[in-house]
Amino acid sequence: MTLRILVVGAGVSGLAAARGLRIAGFRPDVVEELPATMVPGAGIFLPGNAGRALRMLGLDAPLRPLGDLIFRQMFQDSHGQPLFELDAAALWAGVGESRALSRADLQQVLLTGVGGEVRYDTAVRDLHLLDGAVKVEFGDGSVAEYDLVVGADGRRSMIRERTGLGGAATPTGQIVYRSVVSGGPALSDWTALLGRRSQIVAMPMGGRKLYCYADETVADGTPNPADPRARLRELFADFGGCVPAILGALEKVQVARTDEVVLERYSRGSVLLVGDAAHATAPTLAQGAAMALEDAVVLGEVLKRADGDVRVALDAYEDRRRQRCDLVRERTHERDGTRDVAPALRDPMLRRRGQRIFTDHYRALVEPF
């Protein structure tokens, strides 16, 4: 059966969904509201389950020369003293490689895997659920009908709102900062320094560059800092270890708020939400892209097995993805809870039990999905 499928959004989740559909034998249309010249900045960390999903999408080969492999995750206190470490290579053995790389490089790999044109500068203005179909109105006034619409338009999804699947995302109370640093300290491992209600993480991402991520928990209504670089230097001024050298090398810093999306269902009629549009969380476990990539694999598989029966496929998709995505949100809440514990209590506990606790956060994700 030939299905008319529209993927809305050409970020990680949209391009991955298009790839998953493509290798399952479908030929989706892909539209993106932003222009093609909008290139994602900063970097991204892909744990081993993301690597497995990319392999299942047939994209591991073009990814192999990009970025840096991460074999260990080092956790330190705010002075740079060891708390514990995770053997990432052992944790994800037989699953996939953990890798840090440029977001733009990942985007390009996904783009080349779509196998068809992405229509940029193309907004979806509205959509209407029909019996077994969806009528889509585009920003240029044109109208088309599809058997399936895949909403991959992120945390602030218009598709989610228009289909009544959910309202606005819920703020988590975190401000996040991202930067790519050249000329910083020489790091060979993913390295996190934990403060009180704040943390900073740095990792090698290839090309003698570091991908740096930091966050802080703030009160409701706190505005984003006007000068994020100055705020980072203020926030982590008393930190030790590699942090002073990183702060000295900072140039451009991106700042954003994080929020989460919790839905009763991922689909309504012939509309399905994937990636952050369906199950966004704070990025604490670095599972945003991983979940989107897994979504893409499952979407292609269930549609193929259902022989094009969209309703059967979407029910199967819900069954396979719900528990796993809920688990990621629960583990994210658990991990974030440690930031509210005074370091005088938290740090001795992490030295004793951190390796086991944090490994358990990922253990279920090692299993097939």
Residue pairs with C-beta under 8 A, 6 or more apart in sequence:
1 307
1 308
2 308
3 26
3 147
3 148
3 303
3 308
3 310
4 29
4 144
4 145
4 146
4 147
4 148
5 21
5 26
5 27
5 28
5 29
5 146
5 147
5 148
5 149
5 150
6 28
6 29
6 30
6 31
6 134
6 136
6 144
6 146
6 148
6 149
6 150
7 14
7 17
7 18
7 21
7 28
7 29
7 30
7 31
7 150
7 152
8 14
8 31
8 124
8 149
8 150
8 151
8 152
8 153
8 159
9 31
9 32
9 151
9 152
9 153
9 154
9 275
9 277
10 30
10 31
10 32
10 34
10 111
10 118
10 120
11 32
11 40
11 107
11 152
11 154
11 275
12 106
12 107
12 110
12 275
12 288
12 289
12 292
12 293
13 152
13 154
13 274
13 275
13 276
13 277
13 292
13 295
13 296
14 30
14 32
14 150
14 152
14 153
14 274
14 275
15 30
15 107
15 110
15 111
15 113
15 114
15 118
16 53
16 57
16 110
16 275
16 292
16 293
16 295
16 296
17 28
17 150
17 152
17 274
17 275
17 292
17 295
17 296
17 299
18 28
18 30
18 114
18 115
18 116
18 296
19 57
19 58
19 59
19 110
19 113
19 114
19 115
19 296
20 57
20 295
20 296
20 297
20 298
20 299
20 300
20 301
21 27
21 28
21 150
21 296
21 299
21 300
21 303
22 28
22 113
22 114
22 115
22 116
22 300
23 57
23 58
23 300
24 300
24 301
24 303
24 304
25 304
26 300
26 303
27 116
28 116
28 150
29 116
29 119
29 146
30 114
30 116
30 117
30 118
30 119
31 118
31 119
31 122
31 123
31 124
31 138
32 118
32 119
32 120
32 121
32 122
33 121
33 122
33 123
33 124
33 139
33 153
34 120
34 121
35 120
35 121
36 118
36 120
36 121
39 104
39 107
40 103
40 104
40 107
41 103
41 104
41 178
41 180
41 252
41 254
42 102
42 103
42 178
42 179
42 180
42 211
42 254
43 67
43 100
43 101
43 102
43 103
43 178
43 180
43 203
43 205
43 209
43 211
44 100
44 101
44 102
44 103
44 106
44 211
44 289
45 70
45 98
45 99
45 100
45 190
45 203
45 211
45 213
45 286
46 54
46 98
46 99
46 100
46 101
46 106
46 286
46 289
46 290
47 88
47 92
47 98
47 285
47 286
47 287
47 290
47 362
47 365
48 88
48 91
48 92
48 95
48 96
48 97
48 98
48 366
49 92
49 95
49 96
49 287
49 290
49 294
49 365
49 366
49 369
50 96
50 289
50 290
50 293
51 60
51 92
51 95
51 96
51 97
51 98
51 99
52 95
52 96
53 96
53 290
53 293
53 294
53 296
53 297
54 60
54 63
54 96
54 293
55 96
56 297
57 113
57 293
57 296
57 297
58 113
59 109
59 110
59 113
60 96
62 109
62 112
62 113
63 99
63 101
63 106
63 109
66 99
66 101
66 102
66 105
66 106
66 109
66 206
67 99
67 100
67 101
67 102
67 105
67 205
67 206
68 99
68 100
68 101
68 203
68 204
68 205
68 206
69 97
69 98
69 99
70 88
70 98
70 99
70 100
70 189
70 190
70 203
70 204
71 87
71 88
71 89
71 98
71 189
72 85
72 86
72 87
72 88
72 89
72 189
72 190
73 85
73 86
73 88
73 189
73 190
73 191
73 192
74 82
74 85
74 189
74 190
74 191
74 192
75 82
75 83
75 84
75 85
75 86
75 192
75 194
75 350
75 354
75 358
76 82
76 83
76 191
76 192
76 193
76 194
76 241
77 83
77 193
77 194
77 343
77 347
78 193
78 194
78 195
78 238
78 239
78 240
78 343
79 239
79 240
79 241
80 193
80 239
80 240
80 241
80 242
80 243
81 240
81 241
82 351
83 194
83 347
83 350
83 351
83 354
84 350
84 351
84 354
84 355
84 358
85 189
85 355
86 355
86 358
86 359
88 98
88 190
89 98
91 359
91 362
91 366
92 98
92 366
95 366
98 190
100 190
100 203
100 204
100 205
100 206
100 211
101 205
101 206
102 180
102 205
102 206
106 289
111 118
122 138
122 139
122 140
123 138
123 139
124 136
124 137
124 138
124 139
124 153
124 158
124 159
125 137
125 138
125 139
126 136
126 137
126 162
127 134
127 135
127 136
127 137
127 149
127 159
127 162
127 163
127 271
128 134
128 135
128 137
129 163
129 268
129 269
129 270
129 271
130 145
130 269
130 270
132 147
132 270
132 310
132 311
133 145
133 146
133 147
133 270
134 145
134 146
134 147
134 148
134 149
134 269
134 270
134 271
135 143
135 144
135 145
136 143
136 144
136 145
136 146
136 149
137 143
138 144
146 270
147 270
147 310
148 270
148 271
148 272
148 303
148 310
149 159
149 270
149 271
149 272
150 271
150 272
150 273
150 274
150 299
151 157
151 159
151 160
151 163
151 271
151 272
151 273
151 274
151 277
151 278
152 273
152 274
152 275
152 277
152 292
153 159
153 160
153 277
154 275
154 276
154 277
154 280
155 169
155 259
155 261
155 276
155 277
155 280
156 168
156 169
157 261
157 273
157 276
157 277
159 271
159 273
159 277
160 166
160 261
160 263
160 273
160 277
160 278
161 167
161 168
163 268
163 269
163 271
164 268
165 263
165 265
165 266
165 267
165 268
165 271
165 273
166 261
166 262
166 263
169 259
169 260
169 261
169 280
170 259
170 260
170 261
170 262
171 220
171 257
171 258
171 259
172 258
172 259
172 260
172 281
172 282
172 336
173 217
173 218
173 219
173 220
174 215
174 216
174 217
174 218
174 257
174 258
174 282
174 336
175 215
175 216
175 218
175 222
175 224
175 225
175 255
175 256
175 257
175 258
176 213
176 214
176 215
176 255
176 256
176 257
176 258
176 283
177 212
177 213
177 214
177 215
177 228
177 231
177 232
177 253
177 254
177 255
178 211
178 212
178 213
178 253
178 254
178 256
179 211
179 212
179 229
179 232
179 250
179 251
179 252
179 253
179 254
180 205
180 209
180 210
180 211
180 212
180 252
181 202
181 209
181 210
181 211
181 212
181 246
181 249
181 250
181 251
182 208
182 209
182 249
182 251
183 249
184 202
184 210
184 212
184 242
184 245
184 246
184 248
184 249
185 202
185 210
185 242
185 245
185 246
187 202
187 203
187 204
187 210
187 242
188 204
189 203
189 204
190 201
190 202
190 203
191 201
191 202
191 203
191 241
191 242
192 199
192 200
192 201
193 199
193 200
193 201
193 236
193 239
193 240
193 241
193 242
193 243
194 338
194 339
194 343
194 346
194 347
194 350
195 236
195 239
195 343
196 339
196 342
196 343
197 216
197 217
197 339
197 340
198 214
198 215
198 216
198 217
198 235
198 236
198 339
199 214
199 215
199 339
200 212
200 213
200 214
200 232
200 236
200 239
200 243
200 246
201 212
201 213
201 214
202 210
202 211
202 212
202 213
202 242
202 246
203 210
203 211
204 210
204 211
205 211
210 246
212 246
212 250
213 283
214 232
214 235
214 236
215 258
215 282
216 235
217 339
217 340
224 255
224 256
224 257
225 231
225 255
228 253
228 254
228 255
229 250
229 251
229 252
229 253
231 255
232 247
232 250
232 253
233 247
233 250
236 243
236 247
237 247
258 282
258 283
259 280
260 280
260 281
260 282
260 329
261 276
261 277
261 278
261 279
261 280
262 279
262 329
263 273
263 278
263 279
265 318
266 272
266 273
266 274
266 278
266 279
266 314
266 317
266 318
266 321
266 322
267 273
267 314
267 317
267 318
270 310
270 311
270 314
272 299
272 314
272 317
274 292
274 295
274 296
274 299
275 288
275 291
275 292
275 295
276 288
276 292
278 295
278 325
279 291
279 321
279 325
279 326
279 328
279 329
280 288
281 287
281 288
281 328
281 329
281 332
282 332
282 336
284 332
284 335
284 336
285 328
285 331
285 332
285 335
285 361
285 362
287 328
287 332
287 365
290 365
291 324
291 325
291 328
294 321
294 324
294 369
295 321
297 369
298 317
298 320
298 321
298 369
299 317
302 313
302 314
302 316
302 317
302 320
303 310
303 313
305 313
305 316
306 312
306 313
306 316
320 369
321 369
324 364
324 365
324 369
327 364
327 365
328 365
331 361
331 362
334 361
335 358
335 361
338 346
338 350
350 357
